[in-house]
Amino acid sequence: MVDTKKEQERDELHRAIWAIADELRGAVDGWDFKNYVLGTMFYRYISENLCNYINSGEMDAGNTDFDFAKMPDKDAEEAREGLVEEKGFFILPSELFCNVRANAANDENLNETLERVFRHIEESAKGSEAESDFAGLFDDYDVNSNKLGSTVAKRNEKLVKLLNGVGEMNLGDVKDHSIDAFGDAYEYLMTMYASNAGKSGGEFFTPADVSELLTRLGTVGKTEINKVYDPACGSGSLLLKAEKILGKDAIRNGFYGQEINITTYNLCRINMFLHDVGFDKFDIACEDTLLSPQHWDDEPFELIVSNPPYSIKWAGDENPLLINDPRFAPAGVLAPKSKADMAFIMHSLSWLASNGTAAIVCFPGIMYRGGAEQKIRKYLVDNNYVDCVIQLPSNLFFGTSIATCIMVMKKNKADNKTLFVDATSECVKVTNNNKLTPENIDRIVDVFAKREEVEHFAHLASYEEVFDNDYNLSVSTYVEAEDTREKIDIVKLNAEIKEIVAREQVLRDEIDKIIAEIEV
């Protein structure tokens, strides 16, 4: 049962956080400013997280008055090596968020101070296992950008406001260890930035309701998985849903993802830390997944969830090496150069564990178009990899009103049938967008798990049926939409028309009489 009081408090907190974030940006475009707010939040989080970790250890040892934030840098240095090994990074007491914030208003060189602190945090992980997780993490936090102000003084003024604004966000006492508050607030802020940014926002963030649906589809019948992977992970919200749904320890070997955009890649790594995912439990790479996949040594994955970019261009058959790539070769044909959608499908299938599930948001055109895409669908169906296709409502995503669909793939299906689900009506309207409610998600997941026929909603198609339809995988081909038009009783209607005609005749006769009397 949902604790409504807690939900209400959470909503109020989020509204307050957004008010602070929105006020801080001033004349700067919110989309450009998000890196500053989210980066400052991260700086506050890792400062408090490190302090909490050290202070708890000292308290357990009986040193109840200890406070790392008040310790001289010189003394703290002695603990650097051990902390980097355990936490993946180190921050000197003088460079902690609380201390930099306390001196910020009087620091004429605040921009330089912050630049130095961020560099030191990144450098502290160098040579350790956590190096790749911290390298370049603050690259998008440009303290000398004109976006913050035209002079150093104006920029520093803005930086002071940033530190104070984020410091005032009520994210719980460090001692409460409220990781959820930070992770939740970060997700909420990213949702707000994405929804206000339209198309560009949609490229880096999958709404929470869609993430929930994908992850639940991918984990039906499972209580734990080896690892979760997203080949186009954006800011990582989809990857983290697996932990929320299955639980903290249910993902044994961690979170893997690849993202081509460096800013979004940085946001994703920050997102992992803010959800208290240890540096040794995630591996996010920044490269082109289709041409330069970075996790060959980590596949196969038991859960793959993704919302890859729709219809983007890629090298395709221009690159002679790709047709021999073990990910794409089995289909005997490459996705068209102008539409890489099927390449993401083939990549995901290739890296899917034999007992795993892949749930991928797809552009609807790939389900019915001819040419290379039809040949790839033939390969998928002939080899019994397509478990289910779900047609979603329109307007679920930021920046596009298109009605997308989900393809669910498995390598160990119990039958050779494909389930088609028409979920176009499973939503509620919220402002300009549609949203999946928990009830909508439950209904879709329930019919998916039972693989049952439901009139006008779900159809379990045999291989022959799909074959006879030329491998068309559009839901509308298999699920007949309900006719919501009013049913008309033709006999009753004819009787009514007859009555109206008779009544008309009586009225005409009466009008003729009146006219004749007037003429007389």
N, C-alpha and C positions, 0 to 999 in steps of 0.2 A: 504493500500500500504506500502511496506517495504521501510524504509528510508535507501537508499543504503549508503549514507555518514556515517550515524550513525552505520550501520552494519560494514562498513569498519573500522571505528574508534575502534569499539568493537573488531574486529578481530585483529587489530594491538595491542591493549591493551592486549588481551589474549596471543598473541605471545610473547610480552614483559614479561608478567608474567611467562609464561612457561620457557622462557630463564633464568629468575632469579631463578626459582625453580630448573631447571635442573643444573644450575651452582652451586647452593648452596650445592647440595648433594655430589659433589666431588666423592670420592671413594665408597660412600655408595650406595647400590642398591636402585633405585628409589622407588620401592614398599615399602621397609622398611622405606624410608625417608619421604614418603608422610605424615605420622602422625605428623612429626615435622613442615613441611611447613603449612599444613592445621590447625594444632593446634596453630601455631603462628598467622596465619591469624585470627583465632577465637579470640585469646587474644587481637589482635589489634582492631577487630570489636567491642567486648563488651566494651572495654575501651573507644573507640570513641563514641559508642552509648550512654553510660552512661553520658559522658561529655556533649554530645549534648543535651541530655534530661534535665540535670540540668541547663546548660547554657541558653537554650531556655526559661526555666521557669523563670530564673532570669531576662533575657532581657525583657520578657513580663511584669515583675513587675517593669521595669524601671531601673534595675541595669545593664546598658549597658557594663560596663567595667569588669564584673565578669568573672572569668575563674576558673573552678573547679580544673583544673590540677595544678594551682598555690596555691591552698588553703592549709594551714597547716593541717596535718592529724588530729590533736587534734580537730580543729573546724569542720572538715568534719564528724567526728564520730557522731555528733549530728543528722545528717540526715540519718544515717544508717537504722534505723528501718523503717522509712517511705519509703525509696527507695527500701528496700527488699520487702516490701508489694506491691509496684507499679511495680518494674522491675524484682523482683525475686532474685536479687543478689546485692552485693555492692563491690566496689573497692576503697581502700584508694587512695588519690591523688598520694602519693609517689610510689604506686604499679601499677599505670596506665602504659600502653604500652609505651607512649611517654616519660615518666620519667625514666622508667627502661632502655629503649633504649638509652636515652641521657647519662646515667652513665655506660652503659654496658662495653665499652672499658676499663674503669678504675676500674671495679669491679672484683677483684681477685676471689671473691666467687659468680660469676654470676650464676653458676649452683644452688647453695643453695638459692640465691635470687629468681630465677624463681620457684624453687620447693616450696618455702614459699608462693610466690604470688599465685600460682595455688591452693595451699592448702587453702589459705585464701578465694579465690573466691568460691571454693566449699563449704567451711564451712559457708560462709555468707548466703547461702540459707538454712542451716540446721534449721529444725523446722518450715520452711515456706512451703507454697503450692508448691514452686518451687524445694523443696529438691530433689525429684526423677529425675528432669531434669538436675540437676547439679552434683549429686553424681557420683564420679569416672570419671568425664568428661575428666580429663587430665591424666588418668592412662597410656595412651599409649605414653605420652610425657616424656620419660625417660631421664632426664638431665645427668644421670651418666652412660649412656650406652656406651660400648666400640665402638659401631658403630659410635659414634660422634668423637672418638679419644681415643688414648691409655692412655693419661694422663689428669688430670683435666685442665691443661693449654690448651691442644689441644682441649678438649671438649668445654671449654669456648670460645676459638677462633671461633669455629664453631657456637656457640650460638650467638656470636656478629654478625657474618655474617648473620645468620638467621633473627635476629631482624632488621638489616639494610636492608636486601634484601626484607623482607615483608613490612618494613616501606617505601621502595622506590616504591612499587607497586602503580601505579597511580589509586587509587580507589576512587578518588573524595574527595573534602573537606568535613569535618565532617558536616559543616553547610549546605551542599547541601543535606545531608541526603540520599546519594545515596546507598540505601540498595541493589538495583538491581546490582550495580557494584560488591559488595561483594558476593552476592548470585550467580551471573553469573560467576564470576571468580572462585568461589569454585567448581561449577558444571563443568566448563571447565577443571580445574586442575584434578578433579576426572576422567573425561573422558580420559585425557591424561595418567594418572597413570594406569587406567584400560586397555587402549588399549596397553600400553607398557608391561603390566604384563601378558597378555594372559589369560590363564584359571582362575587363581586366581582373576584377575580383573573382569572377567565376573560374578563371584559369588557375587560381591557386587554392581555392577552398571549396570543398564539397559540403553542402549543408548537413547538419547533424542528423536530420531524419533520414536522409538517403544513406549516410554512413552507417547508421544503425541497421537499416534494412539489409544493405549489402553484407555486413558482418554477420548478422543473424542467419542470413541465407547460407553463408559460408561455414557456419559452425553448428548447423542442425545436427543433433545427436552427439556432439563432442563436448567434453568437459575440459580438455586441454589440447594444445597443438605444439608442434615443434617450434615453428616460427611463422611470422606473418610477413608478407612481401607486397609492395606496391610499386610497379614499374614506372609510374608517373605520380610520385607521392605528394606533389604540391607542398603544403605546409604540414603534412603529416597527420591530419585529423582522422583520416580513414584508418591508418595504421593503429592509432591509439584506441580506436573504438573496440578493437579486439580485447584489449586489457579491461576495458570498462564492462564488456559483456561477459567475458569468461572469468575475470578476476586476476589479481596481481601476479600470482604465481603460475597461472595456467599457460603462459607462453614460455616454454622452457628455454629456448635459445634466442629469443629476442626479436627485434623489429628491423626489417631490411627495406630500403627504398632507394629509388633513384629519381633525381629531379634535374632538369636541364637548365632552369633559371636560377642563377646564383643567389639572388635576393631571397627567393622562395626557399631555396635550399638552406639558407641561414635561418630562416624562420622555422623551418622544419626541425633543425637540430635544437634550436631554442625550445621548441614545443616539447621535444623529448625530455629535456632537462626539467622543464617546468612541471612535467607529469611524473617527476621523480624516477625516470627510467635511467638507470646507471649507465655510465659511459661504456661499460663492457657489454651492455644489453642492446645497443642499437648500432646500426651501420648504414648511414645514409651517404650516398655518393652523388657527385655533381657531374653529369655527363649525359650524352645522348643515348638513351636506353637501346634504341633500335640499332644504332651503328656501333656503339661502344658500351656494351653491358658490363657492369662492374661487379657482378656477384656470381660469376661462373662457379667459384669454389664453394658457394653457400647453398646452391640449389640442390635438391628439390625442396619446395615449400608446401607445407600442409594447408596453408590458407593464403590465397592471393585475392586481394580486393583492390579495385582500381576504377578511377574515372578518368581515363586518358583523354588527351585533347581530341576533339572531333575533326575529322577530315583535314588533318594537316599534311603538308607535302613532305615527302621523304625521298631518298635516293632511288629506291625500288630497283628496277632492272637496268638503271644506268650504271649501277655498281655491280660488276660481274661476279664479285665474291659473295654477294648476298644469297644467290640461289643455292649455293653450296653450304650456307650457314646451317648448322644442325637445327636451329630454331625454325627456319622457314622452308628448308628443303623438302620435308615430308609431304607438303601440299603440292609440290611440283610446280608452283607458280607463286609469284610475289604479289603482295597488295599493290594496287595501282600507285603510280608516283604522286598523283594528286590527292590520294586518300590513304593515309597510313593506318586507318582503324584496324584492318584485319592483321596488320603486322603486329600490333599490340596483343591481339587475341592469340596469334601463333606463338609469340614470345612467352606469354603467360602460360599457355598450354604446355610448352616445352619445359618450363621450370616447375610445373605442378607435380607434387608428390603423387604416387599411385593411389594413396588413400586420401588425397586432398580434394579441396573444392576451390574453384576460382569463380568469383562473382564480379562481372565487369559491366560498367555502364557503357552502352553503345549508341552510336548515331543510328537512327532507324533505317537509313538507306542501305546499310551493309547487309540487312536481312533479306532484301529482295532484288538488289541490282544484279545485272548479268555480268559477263566477262570473268575476270580473274577472281572477283569476290564470290561469284557463284561457284567457281571451281574449289575455292577454299571451303565454302560451306559444304560442298559435296564431300570433301575430305573429312571434315569434322563429323558430318552425319554418318557417312559410311563406316567410320571408325568408332561410332557410338560415344562421342565425347560430349555432345550437347545434351545436357540434363534438362534444362528449362529455359524458356524465353518469357520474360515478363514485360508487358507494355505498361509504361508508367504514365501518369498524368502529365500534361504540359505545365510549363511555368514553375518547375520545382527548383531550377538552378538559377544562380545569379548571372545576369547578362545574356541569357538565352531563353526564349519562351518555348523552344522546341520540346515536343513530347519524346523523351528518350526511352530506351528499353534496357533491360538487364539480360545478359547472357550468363547462365550458370553452367560451368563445365566440370566434368568429373572423368576420371580414367577407370573407375571401377564400378560402373553402373550395374544395378541388379537386373535391369531389363533393357530392351533396345528401343524404348519409346521416348518421346520428347514431350514434356509438359508445356503447354502454352497457357499463360495467364493474362487476362485483360484487366489490368488494375487502373484503367484510365479514370474511373470514378472514385478511386480510393484516396480521397484527399479533402482538405477543407481550404477555403480561401482565406488568406491572411494578407491584408493590404493588396499589393499587386501580384503577389506570388501565391502559389498553392503550397500546401504543406501536408506531409503524411502524419497523421495522428498515431499514437500508440495502438489504437484499435485497427487503423488501416494496416499498419505494419504486422500486427498479430494475424489479421485475416490472410494477408499474402503469404506469410511464413507458414501458417497452418496448412493452407492448401498445397503449398510447395512440399512440406514434410509428408503429407498424406498421399500426395500424387493422385488426387481423386478428381473425377469429373464433377463440375458444378456448372449448371446451365448458365449460359451468357457470361461465365467468369473463367472457367478453366476446362481445358480439353487435353487428354492424354493421347497424343497421336502416335500411331504405329510407324515403323520405318517405311512401310509401303506407302502410307499416306503422304509422308514428306517427299518420298521419291516421286510419287505421282504428281506432286505440286512443283516439280523441277527444283527441289531443294530450297524453295521459298520458306523462310523462317519468320515471316511477319505474323504476329499474333492474330490479326484480323482475318487471315486466310483460314484459321482453324477454330476460332471462337466467334460464334455468331453474336453480334451485338443485339441487345434487347431492343425490341421495337417499342419505344415509349409513346408512339402516337396514339391518340384516342381511338378506341375501336368503335366502329359505327355499325349500328343495326340497320341494314339496307331496307328491310321490309317496313320497319317503323318509320324510317326517313321518307320512304315513298308515300306512306299513309299521311304523314305530316304535310308533304308537298301537295298531295291531292286536296287535303283540307284547306290549305292556304289558297290554292287555285279556286276552289269552290267559294271561299270567303271573298276572294277578289272579285269573282263574277257577281256576287250579291251586291258588293259595293258599287261595281260599275253600273248595275241596273238601277240602283238608288240614285247615283249621280245623273244617269240619263233622265230619270223621272224629274229630278229637280231642274235640269236644264230645259226640259220640255215645258215645265210649268212657267219658268221665267220667260221663255220665248212667247208663250200664249199671253 
